[in-house]
């Protein structure tokens, strides 16, 4: 008789067998245990020849400007520091990098052209439990110039760094056999420049001021590092005295600029409403800077078509058409519209954070709303106003400032500081914000809490400040506010004094960028200036009313 072997399993062995069978049945075990989130930051970097180097851990970018004497193919990374226990990979070479070593970076990424490729960003990956992609935004400014003396030049010379060519322009009255070269710089400051004469003879390290005949283009050999570039330098005659005209229209004014033969007479601009007759031109004075001149046309009407041209003496440039911007309104900027829903007040026509928001929905979990409408003599300048009060003794966060802002609010008890999101779509460019306020400060009792982005121990025991500010931002096409939006303009009021009666304020916006338009507007009023960090004085009360934007030229 055939006997079968009987195997006896203990309790632990049986459990192991069942687990093995489960693995075979499912093919894998799913790991549901989340990894700890550890940000992969670059905290320090030292690059030889860097004129500026800025690290931004919010956008994970490295902004680097190199001196023109640095070889883009051998950029020396002397030192860097990253999050402890993290690793960093150079994604161009695939090499893992050690903070104890130094490295050479080829910012041209092997390109045949001596240039930083615009379509191939140089990136690193910092690895913790997660991967964090960093982008190196490098640039190198080579200050090339070709200028003529004796008032001969019309505007600035035109450079092409792809064909290695440059052309300057002179009036038809200037003979091309008598060109006065003032400066000619075609490469970095450590480059040499040789002149190739018509018969092929090379004059090394030539002085360009000795070359006067430009009836045909002149040729130069520029050498730096192991690179040789052959440049063509031309001078051409032109009947047009005014070139490179540009207009930057706002709602009630426009910035005007042009280049030309500024030595030929008084420089100015002329402007008229589009379609008006020749007698409708009005003159705009200009300031001259070398071969450039600029001015500001004021007193314009919003959303209106205009025509403008540059003028030098009796010479007129081509007519350019443009349209001024519209004066975009901000809803409920006078704070007259409010809607109540339960314990909450909303500064909008509906019971929602549809344009303006407050922190009421978070406060009313524990107390009464602290951002509310008021009206009547002494409470409002006209119609309704907003009364904003800092509350103390609020569970979880200690204090809650009264506030009103353009944006949204959604209570997040896990991280109260993230409940508010600033900003609403807006593309106009106001120059001032005016309004009315009064304020009674109290003593600050708390520096902040564990949810604060920053703490303010120096504020404790001192009088609170109110805060009113406007900020125009560009989100770069993003629909959600980025961690570090580009600030186009800003103006603010902060005060820790008692303002017993309504007082008017006038905030002039400082524009950091007068060309790029904003995509969003942030307007904030708060009874405690550090309220977003849960720092403030319980009992501080701010009233605000009748805000307004203006668009006239202010400089």
Secondary structure, DSSP 8 states (H G I E B T S, - for coil): ----------HHHHHHHHHHHHHHHHSS-------------EEEEEETTEEEEEEETTTTEEEEEE-TTS-TTSEEEEEEEESTT-EEEETTTTEEE-TTS-EEE-TTTT-SSSS--TTS-EEEEEESSSEEEEEEEEEE----EEEESTT-B-S--EEETTTTEEEEEEETTS-TTS--EEEEE-S-TT-EEEEE-TTS-EETT--GGG----SS-EEEEEEETTEEEEEEEEEEEES--EEEEEEEE-SS-EEEEEEE-GGGS-EEEEEEETT--GGG-EEEE-EEETTEEEEEE-S--TT-EEEEEEEETTEE---EEEE-------TTTT----EEETTEEESSSSSS-SSEE-SHHHHTTTS--SEEEEESTTT-SSSEEEEEE-EEEETTTEEE--EEEEEEE---TT-GGGSEEE-EE-----SEEEEEEEEE--B--B---TT-SS--GGGTTSB--EEEEEEEEE-TT-SS--TT-EEEEEEEEEE-S-EEEEEEEEEE-EES-SSS--SEEEEEEESSTTGGGT-B-TT-EEEEEEEEEE-S---
